[in-house]
Amino acid sequence: MIEEELPIGFSMELAKHLEILNKFSSLSDIEQKTVIENARSMKTKEDMQNYVESGFKAVVK
């Protein structure tokens, strides 16, 4: 994983979804950075949940 600190809400959501965490871990550094930057733009817990459960899943399939 890249050496950038993950947003806490993103980390918490990844911990709930081990399949997605594994997919995130397998992404290139550039792809991980893009996912992290998108996660930083989430404003609410619900936004983050939706990002991880919907958008992020769609990105890593």
PyMOL commands that set and color helices and strands:
alter all, ss='L'
color gray80, all
select helices_A, chain A and resi 8-16+18-26+29-40+45-60
alter helices_A, ss='H'
color red, helices_A
deselect
rebuild
show_as cartoon
